[in-house]
Structure formats: structure tokens, C-alpha cells
Amino acid sequence: MRFLAANQTPDHRSIAKFRRRHLAAFEALFVQVLQIAARAGMVSLGRVALGGSKVRANASRHKAMSYGRMGPRERQLAAEVEALP
């Protein structure tokens, strides 16, 4: 796709609008792809399983806020904004 688009990537909104506009066609296409894959023996329809893999995040535990700390911090930030000239 990127080759055909001269290495340009669409904006996420463009993708979402395209998907919304063509949702019925995508549903029909998805069913056809599943049917072809099933006939080719590539998939078997029936069960869906989810893995429980843990993924390491890049978020700081020290910077994360609990709901208890969020309320006072929100009020503090609102007061700082009001104090701005």
C-alpha cells in the first residue's frame, strides 16, 4: 500500500472515515476471505482464544496518578490557570 501511495501514509481520521463509509463492503469482504481461507484449509472457524501475555510498558510508576491525587492536582492546575495574566 505504501508503495502504491508513494510512501505516504494516511491520517488516522482518513482511515476511520473510509472504514465507516465502506463498513458494509468490508463485512462482506471479510466473510469472503474467511470462506476462501477455510476452503484452503488455512483456518477453522469455531473458537477464539486470547493470550495473557504481559507487555512491558514505558510509563513511569512514579508519575502515574491515582484518582485520589488527581482531584487536588486538578484544582491546583485550575487555580494556576486562573492566576495567569
N, C-alpha and C positions, 0 to 999 in steps of 0.2 A: 504494500500500500504506500509506504514512504517513497519507494522508487517511482511509482506512478505519480505521486504528488510532488515530485522534485524535492524530496527530503523535508517537506513542510508538514507539520503536524497540526491537526485541527484543534481548536479550543474545546474545552470540556463542554461548554454550553452548546456548541455546534453539534457535538456528538449526541448530547441529550435531546436536542430538538429533532435531529434526524431520526433517532431511535423512537421518540414519541410519535413522530409523523408516520413512520413506517412500521409501527408495532404489530399490526395485523399481518403484514407480509413476513416479518421476522418470525412470528409464531408459526406460520405455515412452513416457512423455510426450515425452522428448527425441527419440526416434525418430520419433514422430508429427509433431513440429514440423519436423524436418528433411525429412520426406516432403512436408509441405504447402509448405514453402519451396522445395523442389526443383520441385514441380509448378507453382508460381507463377513459376519462373524466377529466384528470388532468390538461390539458391545452387547450386553444382555440387559434388558430393561427389567427393573424389579426393585432393587434396594439402593438406597443412598446412604453412604456412611461418611461421617465427619471425623477427621483426625483430631487428636488432642495435643498437637504439637505446641510447645511453648516457644515463642519468638522473643528474642531479647529486644527490648525497646531502647530508644535513645533519649528517653525522658529522665529528668533528674528527680529522684525521690525527695530531695531536699527542697526543690522549688514547687512541687505539686501542692495544691491547696485542698484542704478538706472543706466541707460545707460550713463547718463551724468557724473556720478562719476566713471564709470567703465573705460573709456578711459584713464584719467590721472593716475588712480591706476595701470592700465596695463603697462603704460610707466614707472612708478616708479618701479614696480616689475622687469621689464626688465633691468632697469639700475642697480638695486641691484644685479641681477644675473650676469651681466657683470662685476661688481666690485668684485665678488668672486674670490679668488686666484685659 
